[in-house]
């Protein structure tokens, strides 16, 4: 009788130790599975801006501070450009067959004007838009 009691006691201790070591691993695995995919969370929001004489569509873009955005510029007619000095030093020129992209992450709130950076005709000076960045 004494031996079966020892075996039972050892089996109980072994099961307890197994749970002790498996439980943290199980908890860690469940936490990793429940966590959102960080690669997807860091993917920039995508916006397409279409340019044509003498406007951008959309001409008003709303972002948040720290939000990464990838803006693709396309043209329906001729060469156009994009410049927004307050948000990015990057200027791009694009035409009907060659879109351009910029990626930016605003670090301050405000309203920032952008304009066509490539002379595109008599209405070129009116070709403007704004990016509104909220906190």
Buried (B, 14 or more C-beta within 10 A) or exposed (E): EEEEEEEEEEEEEEEEEEEEEEEEEEEEEEEEEEEEEEEEEEEEEEBEBBBBBBBBEEBEBEBBEEBEBBBBBBBEEBBBBBBBEEBBEEBBBBBBEEBBEBEBBBEEEBEBEBBBBBEBEEEBEEBEBBBBBEE
